[in-house]
Amino acid sequence: MTIYTLQREIRTPHSESYFVVDGEDRDVGRLDVHYPQGMVHATLIVRENLTDEDLRDIVNRFIQEMNQLVGVDGIEVAVHAFQGHERGVFHNEDLNDRRNGNGHSAN
């Protein structure tokens, strides 16, 4: 069984983002967490080769860590999970390079 860890990428007063890493230190997903009033709302995106058991393990790890950090016992925790492959990382500089001078992308 693979042990998954969460490595915090960024934290704000109302949200956090984590890399999901497997036992061989490979990036297998991302977890974005938001803290609206009275609940924890998360979006989990993982690679397509992970199993349902892997997903449950990651979600359980997340809930355990949240309980230790902020005490989520009794607070609603919702995790929306998506599975697929990465299509790329898009950056504003990449988009600016494709502009044709009038604010519209060139086709």
Phi and psi restraints in degrees (value plus and minus 20) as a CYANA .aco file:
   2 THR   PHI    -101.0   -61.0
   2 THR   PSI     117.9   157.9
   3 ILE   PHI    -117.1   -77.1
   3 ILE   PSI     104.2   144.2
   4 TYR   PHI    -123.7   -83.7
   4 TYR   PSI     123.3   163.3
   5 THR   PHI    -144.4  -104.4
   5 THR   PSI     138.3   178.3
   6 LEU   PHI    -131.4   -91.4
   6 LEU   PSI     104.8   144.8
   7 GLN   PHI    -133.3   -93.3
   7 GLN   PSI      95.3   135.3
   8 ARG   PHI     -84.7   -44.7
   8 ARG   PSI     111.2   151.2
   9 GLU   PHI    -117.2   -77.2
   9 GLU   PSI     -63.8   -23.8
  10 ILE   PHI    -174.4  -134.4
  10 ILE   PSI     131.7   171.7
  11 ARG   PHI    -160.1  -120.1
  11 ARG   PSI     115.3   155.3
  12 THR   PHI    -143.0  -103.0
  12 THR   PSI     156.4   196.4
  13 PRO   PHI     -81.6   -41.6
  13 PRO   PSI     -42.6    -2.6
  14 HIS   PHI    -146.1  -106.1
  14 HIS   PSI     -11.9    28.1
  15 SER   PHI    -179.9  -139.9
  15 SER   PSI     143.8   183.8
  16 GLU   PHI    -167.2  -127.2
  16 GLU   PSI     135.7   175.7
  17 SER   PHI    -149.8  -109.8
  17 SER   PSI     118.2   158.2
  18 TYR   PHI    -148.0  -108.0
  18 TYR   PSI     129.0   169.0
  19 PHE   PHI    -109.3   -69.3
  19 PHE   PSI     118.8   158.8
  20 VAL   PHI    -118.1   -78.1
  20 VAL   PSI     103.6   143.6
  21 VAL   PHI    -143.5  -103.5
  21 VAL   PSI     118.5   158.5
  22 ASP   PHI    -105.9   -65.9
  22 ASP   PSI    -198.1  -158.1
  23 GLY   PHI     -84.0   -44.0
  23 GLY   PSI     -37.5     2.5
  24 GLU   PHI    -121.5   -81.5
  24 GLU   PSI      -2.1    37.9
  25 ASP   PHI      43.7    83.7
  25 ASP   PSI      11.6    51.6
  26 ARG   PHI    -118.6   -78.6
  26 ARG   PSI     119.1   159.1
  27 ASP   PHI     -92.5   -52.5
  27 ASP   PSI      97.8   137.8
  28 VAL   PHI    -137.3   -97.3
  28 VAL   PSI     -21.0    19.0
  29 GLY   PHI     155.9   195.9
  29 GLY   PSI    -193.6  -153.6
  30 ARG   PHI    -163.1  -123.1
  30 ARG   PSI     123.5   163.5
  31 LEU   PHI    -148.8  -108.8
  31 LEU   PSI      99.2   139.2
  32 ASP   PHI    -128.8   -88.8
  32 ASP   PSI     107.2   147.2
  33 VAL   PHI    -141.9  -101.9
  33 VAL   PSI     115.9   155.9
  34 HIS   PHI    -147.1  -107.1
  34 HIS   PSI     126.9   166.9
  35 TYR   PHI    -137.6   -97.6
  35 TYR   PSI      53.0    93.0
  36 PRO   PHI     -89.6   -49.6
  36 PRO   PSI     147.0   187.0
  37 GLN   PHI     -73.1   -33.1
  37 GLN   PSI      98.7   138.7
  38 GLY   PHI      59.4    99.4
  38 GLY   PSI     -10.4    29.6
  39 MET   PHI    -175.4  -135.4
  39 MET   PSI     149.5   189.5
  40 VAL   PHI    -141.0  -101.0
  40 VAL   PSI     106.7   146.7
  41 HIS   PHI    -142.0  -102.0
  41 HIS   PSI     105.4   145.4
  42 ALA   PHI    -151.9  -111.9
  42 ALA   PSI     130.3   170.3
  43 THR   PHI    -140.0  -100.0
  43 THR   PSI     100.7   140.7
  44 LEU   PHI    -129.1   -89.1
  44 LEU   PSI     105.2   145.2
  45 ILE   PHI    -142.3  -102.3
  45 ILE   PSI     102.3   142.3
  46 VAL   PHI    -148.0  -108.0
  46 VAL   PSI     142.1   182.1
  47 ARG   PHI     -85.5   -45.5
  47 ARG   PSI     137.9   177.9
  48 GLU   PHI     -90.6   -50.6
  48 GLU   PSI     -37.8     2.2
  49 ASN   PHI    -106.5   -66.5
  49 ASN   PSI     -20.4    19.6
  50 LEU   PHI     -99.3   -59.3
  50 LEU   PSI     127.1   167.1
  51 THR   PHI    -112.2   -72.2
  51 THR   PSI     151.5   191.5
  52 ASP   PHI     -80.1   -40.1
  52 ASP   PSI     -57.8   -17.8
  53 GLU   PHI     -83.5   -43.5
  53 GLU   PSI     -60.7   -20.7
  54 ASP   PHI     -79.5   -39.5
  54 ASP   PSI     -65.2   -25.2
  55 LEU   PHI     -79.9   -39.9
  55 LEU   PSI     -66.0   -26.0
  56 ARG   PHI     -81.1   -41.1
  56 ARG   PSI     -61.4   -21.4
  57 ASP   PHI     -81.6   -41.6
  57 ASP   PSI     -63.5   -23.5
  58 ILE   PHI     -85.0   -45.0
  58 ILE   PSI     -65.3   -25.3
  59 VAL   PHI     -83.7   -43.7
  59 VAL   PSI     -63.7   -23.7
  60 ASN   PHI     -81.7   -41.7
  60 ASN   PSI     -61.3   -21.3
  61 ARG   PHI     -80.8   -40.8
  61 ARG   PSI     -65.5   -25.5
  62 PHE   PHI     -79.3   -39.3
  62 PHE   PSI     -68.6   -28.6
  63 ILE   PHI     -83.2   -43.2
  63 ILE   PSI     -60.4   -20.4
  64 GLN   PHI     -81.7   -41.7
  64 GLN   PSI     -65.3   -25.3
  65 GLU   PHI     -86.4   -46.4
  65 GLU   PSI     -60.1   -20.1
  66 MET   PHI     -84.2   -44.2
  66 MET   PSI     -58.2   -18.2
  67 ASN   PHI     -84.5   -44.5
  67 ASN   PSI     -58.9   -18.9
  68 GLN   PHI     -89.4   -49.4
  68 GLN   PSI     -57.9   -17.9
  69 LEU   PHI    -100.5   -60.5
  69 LEU   PSI     -66.9   -26.9
  70 VAL   PHI    -145.4  -105.4
  70 VAL   PSI     -17.9    22.1
  71 GLY   PHI      44.0    84.0
  71 GLY   PSI      50.4    90.4
  72 VAL   PHI    -107.6   -67.6
  72 VAL   PSI     -18.0    22.0
  73 ASP   PHI     -75.5   -35.5
  73 ASP   PSI     108.2   148.2
  74 GLY   PHI      65.7   105.7
  74 GLY   PSI     -26.5    13.5
  75 ILE   PHI    -123.4   -83.4
  75 ILE   PSI     118.7   158.7
  76 GLU   PHI     -85.9   -45.9
  76 GLU   PSI     109.8   149.8
  77 VAL   PHI    -140.3  -100.3
  77 VAL   PSI     100.7   140.7
  78 ALA   PHI    -138.7   -98.7
  78 ALA   PSI     105.5   145.5
  79 VAL   PHI    -140.9  -100.9
  79 VAL   PSI      98.1   138.1
  80 HIS   PHI    -116.4   -76.4
  80 HIS   PSI     100.8   140.8
  81 ALA   PHI    -126.7   -86.7
  81 ALA   PSI     116.0   156.0
  82 PHE   PHI    -148.6  -108.6
  82 PHE   PSI     124.7   164.7
  83 GLN   PHI    -153.2  -113.2
  83 GLN   PSI     115.6   155.6
  84 GLY   PHI     154.8   194.8
  84 GLY   PSI    -179.1  -139.1
  85 HIS   PHI    -136.3   -96.3
  85 HIS   PSI     134.7   174.7
  86 GLU   PHI     -93.6   -53.6
  86 GLU   PSI     115.9   155.9
  87 ARG   PHI    -122.7   -82.7
  87 ARG   PSI     -27.4    12.6
  88 GLY   PHI     114.3   154.3
  88 GLY   PSI     151.4   191.4
  89 VAL   PHI    -136.5   -96.5
  89 VAL   PSI     103.6   143.6
  90 PHE   PHI    -125.4   -85.4
  90 PHE   PSI     114.6   154.6
  91 HIS   PHI    -145.2  -105.2
  91 HIS   PSI     129.6   169.6
  92 ASN   PHI     -79.2   -39.2
  92 ASN   PSI     -51.2   -11.2
  93 GLU   PHI     -84.4   -44.4
  93 GLU   PSI     -57.9   -17.9
  94 ASP   PHI     -82.3   -42.3
  94 ASP   PSI     -61.9   -21.9
  95 LEU   PHI     -88.4   -48.4
  95 LEU   PSI     -59.4   -19.4
  96 ASN   PHI     -83.8   -43.8
  96 ASN   PSI     -53.7   -13.7
  97 ASP   PHI     -84.5   -44.5
  97 ASP   PSI     -44.6    -4.6
  98 ARG   PHI    -114.7   -74.7
  98 ARG   PSI     -20.1    19.9
  99 ARG   PHI     -93.6   -53.6
  99 ARG   PSI     126.6   166.6
 100 ASN   PHI    -123.2   -83.2
 100 ASN   PSI      -1.1    38.9
 101 GLY   PHI      79.7   119.7
 101 GLY   PSI     -38.1     1.9
 102 ASN   PHI    -132.2   -92.2
 102 ASN   PSI      -4.5    35.5
 103 GLY   PHI      66.4   106.4
 103 GLY   PSI     -18.2    21.8
 104 HIS   PHI    -133.1   -93.1
 104 HIS   PSI     126.1   166.1
 105 SER   PHI     -91.1   -51.1
 105 SER   PSI     122.1   162.1
 106 ALA   PHI     -98.9   -58.9
 106 ALA   PSI     120.5   160.5
